[in-house]
Amino acid sequence: MGPILNRATAEQRREAASVVDDLTTVLALGGAKLPSLEVDWEYGRRTGCYLINLGSARAAEVLRIVDLLRKGLRYERLTYDD
């Protein structure tokens, strides 16, 4: 990555790293994890677009995440419906 692209994508790199940290933390608080969660730094260096790889996980881990999402959606509907 050249210096111009490096400067132009600095915020994207920070945001990608922060999102991965936030998601990892929130999942851990809910008793779940995505073992392969990471930023695709190589793709980002080549293209300037940083993608988040959610990776592979056992079915039990994904079911826990689905359960957390459902509970969160129910809470949101109860809290924010008019």
C-alpha positions in Angstrom: 0.0 0.0 0.0 1.4 3.4 -1.0 1.7 6.3 1.4 -1.3 8.1 -0.1 -3.6 5.1 0.1 -2.2 4.4 3.6 -3.3 7.9 4.8 -6.6 7.7 2.9 -7.6 4.4 4.6 -6.3 5.1 8.1 -9.8 5.7 9.4 -11.2 2.6 7.7 -8.5 0.5 9.4 -9.2 2.0 12.8 -13.0 1.5 12.3 -12.5 -2.1 11.2 -10.3 -3.0 14.2 -12.7 -1.2 16.5 -15.7 -3.1 15.1 -14.0 -6.4 15.6 -13.1 -5.5 19.2 -16.6 -4.3 19.9 -18.2 -7.4 18.4 -15.9 -9.7 20.2 -16.6 -8.0 23.5 -20.4 -8.0 23.1 -20.4 -11.6 22.1 -18.3 -12.5 25.1 -20.7 -10.7 27.4 -23.5 -12.8 25.9 -21.5 -16.0 26.4 -20.8 -16.5 22.7 -17.8 -16.2 20.3 -16.8 -16.4 16.7 -13.4 -18.1 16.9 -12.3 -16.9 13.4 -13.5 -13.3 13.7 -10.9 -10.9 12.1 -10.2 -8.1 9.8 -9.1 -9.1 6.3 -6.0 -6.9 6.4 -4.5 -8.4 3.2 -7.6 -7.7 1.1 -7.7 -4.2 2.6 -4.0 -3.5 1.7 -4.7 -4.5 -1.9 -8.0 -2.7 -2.3 -8.3 -0.1 0.4 -11.6 -1.7 1.5 -11.3 -3.5 4.9 -13.7 -6.4 5.3 -14.6 -8.2 8.5 -14.4 -12.0 8.3 -16.9 -13.6 10.6 -15.2 -17.0 9.9 -16.2 -20.4 10.8 -17.9 -21.4 14.0 -19.6 -24.5 15.5 -23.3 -24.8 15.2 -23.7 -24.4 19.0 -21.9 -21.0 18.9 -24.0 -19.7 16.0 -27.2 -20.9 17.7 -26.1 -18.9 20.8 -25.5 -15.8 18.7 -28.9 -16.3 17.0 -30.5 -16.5 20.4 -28.9 -13.3 21.5 -30.0 -11.5 18.4 -33.6 -12.7 18.8 -33.6 -11.5 22.4 -32.2 -8.2 21.4 -34.8 -7.8 18.7 -37.6 -8.6 21.1 -36.3 -6.1 23.6 -36.0 -3.4 20.9 -39.5 -4.0 19.7 -40.9 -3.8 23.3 -38.8 -0.7 24.1 -39.2 1.3 20.9 -42.6 0.5 19.5 -45.1 3.3 19.5 
